Amino acid sequence: MPRHLSALLAAGLALTVVIVMTVHIVWQDRKSTAAQMEALAADMAKVVESHVLHTTKGAGIALHQATSLVDEAGSLEAVRNDIHWRRLRDALANVDGGETLWLFDAKGDAIVGTGRQMDRPLNIANRRHFQAVMAGADFVISPALRSRLDDRILFTISRPIRDWTGDIVGIASTGMKTEWLVNFYALMSFGLDTTITVFRTDGEIVARSPDLASHIGKNSRTGPLFQEQLPRSPVGVYWSRSVLDGKERLAAYRLIPELNLVVYAGIEGASAFAAWRTRSLWFVAEVALTTALVLLVLLWSVRMIRQEHRVQMRMLEAESVAQQLDAELHQARRDPLTGLPARRLFLELAEGMRQSAGKRGLVLAFLYIDLDGFKAVNDRHGHHEGDKVLAMVAEIMRRMIRDGDLIGRLGGDEFVVCLSGHVPDVRTVATSVAARIINEVRDLGAGVGCSIGIALTAGECGDLSSSLRRADAAMYRAKQMGKGAWSIHEPSQGPCLSCDDKIVA
């Protein structure tokens, strides 16, 4: 056989091998990607199921407490007072995701509740969850609906109120945030286009992320989930096209029979295989280029490409894990309400400032800030209003400090500010900042003020704990002077162990 024919045959055989190998690698990668996506969807559904069970259990306890109020009072009408309203509010405070807690009579008229007041009476007689409970259902979870109080989207969990004879005389119902069930778990998608939905077994939507508002009132009972999958198994993974939005998804579902709910976690097909398509295109291009340029070392080239592919996958996985751990660590070390460093992170950052100040011959000033009248705000207006006040106070402090200064929330209504500078400048800055914070907090008009204790500590001298204790003691002196004031504690210029206290108000 002529050499060129042998070479052509060899090249053709090599090219065939390359094509077969390339197709095989791409197909195996697709199967692996599909398995990973199925596992991710299944894990998301399992986690959401656990969260739904925990949330409904807490709501059930609160509803039991609410019905017990009626038993104790002797009748529904007897709970129409501030004492029972406060007890109802306390029961709601222990419900994760709870918005409102109401007691209704057998006509659907509201007796007492924690929801916002209305100019007209509230009646839910035409709500299906009310009708179901009055018909004898013991525990009813409604589909997502719009509140008649303020048009918010929520779902309700309801149970009957019975008299001593066992007759139903009304219902207890708690309004729940729909986003509480699904929004956080949608973040587990790692950049994929995911949908988390909680259905009732009749196909009604209880909660959905994203875009719940446009799907309120829709029903999926004619879709493959309810027509094909659930009759086969209470748990599963499948591909289908949604009857709600027409998108094809890889979906996992879990039936919760005791609640008549179905948890659904879906990943859009295009999103699920987007990374695989990109990898495959690059891989085929590299193989083709390598084959054209280095046909004689084809096997070596393919081996290197496969090795590079595995390294890239490990790097992507490691980067994803590192980002997730970093986000969790950042969230854990900062106050979720104000975004300020929490106690532990504040002490670490302040220790760095202390060491830097000691090397540069600077002085640190600690402003220990405690709000006056904050408890009364919580008692009168609730913790939601109290959280708003804390956030506004934190924003005031941010405006007051300079670049390089530090703010932290130690807990409750206590904050601390750390400043640095030369003596006597730092004293002037600290007292000026304290006075401005006091004035701006008072001007909020929220019924709160603040008292501030200041401690000046040499950067190379004194630990943070003792400095904070001095500032704390000065703050209490400010409160004793009538609140809404500041008090300063100054150590002497001698060694730390022989510091003399001098209080200046």
CORVENJO-V138334 format. One record per residue. N is the residue number from 1. SS is DSSP state (H for helix, E for strand, L for the rest). OMEGA is omega in degrees with one decimal (999 if undefined). Layout:
{{N SS OMEGA} {N SS OMEGA}}
This chain:
{{1 L 179.9} {2 L -177.1} {3 H -176.6} {4 H 176.4} {5 H 177.0} {6 H 179.4} {7 H 178.9} {8 H 178.2} {9 H 179.0} {10 H 179.3} {11 H 178.7} {12 H 177.8} {13 H 179.2} {14 H 179.8} {15 H 177.9} {16 H 177.8} {17 H 179.8} {18 H -179.0} {19 H -179.3} {20 H 179.9} {21 H -179.3} {22 H 179.0} {23 H -179.1} {24 H -178.4} {25 H -179.4} {26 H -179.0} {27 H 177.4} {28 H 177.4} {29 H 177.8} {30 H 178.2} {31 H 178.3} {32 H 178.2} {33 H 179.1} {34 H 178.5} {35 H 178.5} {36 H 179.9} {37 H 177.5} {38 H 179.3} {39 H 179.1} {40 H 179.7} {41 H 179.7} {42 H 178.8} {43 H 178.6} {44 H 179.5} {45 H -178.9} {46 H -179.8} {47 H 179.3} {48 H 177.1} {49 H 179.6} {50 H -179.7} {51 H 178.7} {52 H 179.3} {53 H 179.7} {54 H -177.7} {55 H -178.5} {56 H 176.4} {57 H 177.8} {58 H 178.0} {59 H 178.8} {60 H 177.7} {61 H 179.9} {62 H 178.3} {63 H 176.4} {64 H 177.3} {65 H -178.7} {66 H 179.1} {67 H 177.8} {68 H 176.9} {69 H -180.0} {70 H 178.3} {71 H -178.6} {72 H -176.4} {73 H 178.5} {74 L 178.2} {75 L 177.7} {76 L -177.7} {77 H -176.6} {78 H -179.3} {79 H -178.5} {80 L 179.2} {81 L -175.1} {82 H -178.7} {83 H -180.0} {84 H 174.8} {85 H 178.8} {86 H 178.4} {87 H 175.6} {88 H 178.3} {89 H 178.3} {90 H 177.8} {91 H -179.9} {92 H -177.1} {93 H -179.4} {94 L -179.2} {95 L 176.4} {96 L -179.5} {97 L -178.3} {98 E 178.5} {99 E -176.7} {100 E 174.4} {101 E -173.1} {102 E 169.4} {103 E -179.2} {104 E 176.7} {105 E -174.2} {106 L 176.5} {107 L -179.0} {108 L 179.5} {109 E 179.4} {110 E 176.2} {111 E 178.2} {112 E -179.2} {113 E -178.6} {114 L -178.5} {115 L 179.9} {116 L -177.2} {117 L 179.6} {118 L 176.7} {119 L 179.6} {120 L 179.9} {121 L 179.3} {122 L 178.6} {123 E -177.4} {124 L -175.4} {125 L -178.4} {126 L 175.5} {127 L -175.7} {128 H 179.5} {129 H 175.8} {130 H -178.9} {131 H -179.9} {132 H 179.4} {133 H -179.6} {134 H 178.0} {135 L 175.2} {136 L 178.4} {137 L -174.3} {138 L -177.4} {139 L -172.3} {140 E 172.5} {141 E -175.9} {142 L 168.4} {143 L 176.9} {144 L 179.9} {145 E 178.7} {146 E -179.3} {147 L 175.6} {148 L 178.7} {149 L -174.4} {150 L 175.0} {151 L 174.1} {152 L 176.0} {153 E 178.2} {154 E 170.9} {155 E -175.7} {156 E 171.3} {157 E -170.7} {158 E 173.8} {159 E -175.3} {160 E 169.0} {161 E -176.5} {162 E 175.1} {163 L -174.3} {164 L 178.4} {165 L -177.6} {166 L 178.8} {167 L 178.8} {168 E -178.8} {169 E -179.8} {170 E 177.7} {171 E 169.1} {172 E -173.7} {173 E 176.4} {174 E 175.7} {175 E -173.5} {176 E 175.0} {177 E 178.2} {178 H -177.7} {179 H 179.9} {180 H -176.6} {181 H -165.9} {182 H -168.2} {183 H -177.0} {184 H -174.1} {185 H 173.0} {186 H 178.4} {187 H 178.8} {188 H -172.5} {189 H 177.4} {190 L 176.1} {191 L 178.9} {192 L 176.5} {193 L -174.8} {194 E 174.5} {195 E 174.3} {196 E -178.3} {197 E 170.9} {198 E 179.6} {199 E 161.1} {200 E -178.6} {201 L 173.8} {202 L 177.1} {203 L 179.4} {204 E -178.5} {205 E 175.7} {206 E -179.9} {207 E -179.3} {208 E 171.8} {209 E 6.8} {210 L 167.4} {211 L 177.0} {212 L -172.0} {213 H -177.0} {214 H -178.1} {215 H 177.5} {216 L 178.8} {217 L 178.4} {218 L -176.2} {219 E -177.2} {220 L -174.4} {221 L 178.0} {222 L -178.2} {223 L -176.4} {224 H 179.7} {225 H -176.0} {226 H -177.3} {227 H -172.9} {228 H -169.9} {229 H -177.2} {230 H 176.0} {231 H -179.9} {232 H -173.4} {233 L 177.6} {234 L -179.6} {235 E 179.1} {236 E 175.6} {237 E -176.2} {238 E 172.7} {239 E 176.4} {240 E 175.2} {241 E -175.1} {242 L 174.6} {243 L -179.8} {244 L -176.4} {245 L 176.1} {246 L -177.9} {247 L 177.7} {248 E -175.8} {249 E 162.9} {250 E -170.3} {251 E 170.9} {252 E -179.4} {253 E 177.4} {254 E 177.7} {255 E 173.6} {256 E -170.3} {257 H -177.1} {258 H 178.1} {259 H -175.1} {260 L 180.0} {261 E 174.4} {262 E 176.7} {263 E -176.0} {264 E 175.6} {265 E -175.6} {266 E 175.7} {267 E -178.9} {268 E -175.2} {269 H -179.7} {270 H -179.8} {271 H -176.2} {272 H -175.4} {273 L -179.8} {274 H 179.9} {275 H 178.3} {276 H 179.3} {277 H 179.1} {278 H 178.3} {279 H -176.9} {280 H 179.8} {281 H 178.3} {282 H -178.1} {283 H 179.6} {284 H 179.5} {285 H 179.4} {286 H 179.6} {287 H -179.1} {288 H -179.9} {289 H 179.7} {290 H 179.6} {291 H -179.2} {292 H -174.1} {293 H -173.0} {294 L -177.1} {295 H -176.7} {296 H 179.2} {297 H -174.2} {298 H -176.8} {299 H 178.2} {300 H -178.3} {301 H 179.9} {302 H 179.7} {303 H 179.8} {304 H 179.2} {305 H 179.5} {306 H 178.3} {307 H 178.8} {308 H 178.8} {309 H 179.6} {310 H 178.5} {311 H 179.6} {312 H 179.1} {313 H 180.0} {314 H 179.6} {315 H 178.7} {316 H 179.1} {317 H 179.8} {318 H 179.4} {319 H 178.8} {320 H 179.1} {321 H -179.2} {322 H 178.8} {323 H 179.8} {324 H 178.8} {325 H 179.6} {326 H 178.4} {327 H 179.1} {328 H 179.2} {329 H 179.3} {330 H -179.1} {331 H -176.4} {332 H -174.2} {333 L 177.7} {334 E 178.2} {335 L -174.7} {336 L -177.4} {337 L -174.0} {338 L -175.5} {339 L -179.7} {340 L 174.0} {341 E 173.2} {342 L -171.1} {343 H -173.9} {344 H 179.5} {345 H 178.8} {346 H -179.2} {347 H 178.1} {348 H -179.9} {349 H 179.6} {350 H 177.3} {351 H 175.3} {352 H 176.9} {353 H -179.1} {354 H -179.6} {355 H 178.9} {356 H 179.6} {357 H 179.8} {358 H -179.8} {359 H -175.6} {360 H 179.1} {361 L -178.7} {362 L 179.2} {363 E 175.2} {364 E 174.0} {365 E 177.2} {366 E 176.2} {367 E -179.4} {368 E -168.8} {369 E 177.5} {370 E -177.6} {371 E 175.8} {372 E 176.7} {373 L -177.1} {374 H -179.1} {375 H 179.9} {376 H 177.3} {377 H 179.0} {378 H -177.3} {379 H -176.6} {380 H -170.1} {381 H 178.6} {382 L -176.0} {383 H 179.2} {384 H 178.1} {385 H 176.7} {386 H 177.9} {387 H 177.6} {388 H -180.0} {389 H 179.7} {390 H 179.5} {391 H 179.3} {392 H 178.0} {393 H 178.6} {394 H 179.4} {395 H 176.2} {396 H -179.0} {397 H 178.4} {398 H -179.8} {399 H -174.1} {400 H -169.3} {401 L 178.4} {402 L 172.5} {403 L -179.1} {404 L 174.6} {405 L -170.9} {406 E 174.6} {407 E 174.7} {408 E 172.9} {409 E -176.5} {410 E -179.0} {411 E 178.5} {412 L 178.6} {413 L -179.4} {414 E 178.7} {415 E 176.4} {416 E 178.4} {417 E 178.6} {418 E 178.9} {419 E 176.0} {420 E 178.3} {421 E 179.0} {422 L 173.1} {423 L 1.5} {424 L -174.3} {425 H -175.5} {426 H 177.8} {427 H 179.6} {428 H 179.1} {429 H -177.2} {430 H -178.5} {431 H 177.8} {432 H 178.0} {433 H -179.8} {434 H -178.8} {435 H -179.3} {436 H 177.8} {437 H 179.7} {438 H -177.7} {439 H -176.3} {440 H 176.8} {441 H 178.1} {442 H -177.4} {443 L 176.7} {444 L -179.2} {445 L -179.1} {446 L -179.5} {447 L 180.0} {448 L 170.9} {449 E 176.6} {450 E 174.0} {451 E -171.9} {452 E 171.7} {453 E -175.6} {454 E 174.7} {455 E 177.3} {456 E -176.3} {457 E 176.7} {458 E -175.7} {459 L -178.2} {460 L -171.5} {461 L 172.9} {462 L 177.5} {463 L -174.6} {464 H -177.0} {465 H -179.7} {466 H 178.4} {467 H 179.1} {468 H 177.5} {469 H 177.3} {470 H 179.4} {471 H 177.9} {472 H 179.0} {473 H 178.2} {474 H 178.3} {475 H 178.8} {476 H 175.1} {477 H 178.2} {478 H 177.7} {479 H -179.8} {480 H 178.7} {481 L 177.1} {482 L 178.9} {483 L -179.5} {484 L -177.4} {485 L 174.9} {486 E 178.3} {487 E -174.0} {488 E 177.2} {489 E -177.2} {490 E 172.9} {491 L 176.9} {492 L 179.5} {493 L 179.9} {494 L 179.2} {495 L -176.0} {496 H -174.9} {497 H -179.1} {498 H -179.1} {499 L 175.0} {500 L 179.0} {501 L 174.2} {502 L -176.6} {503 E 178.0} {504 E -179.6} {505 L 999}}
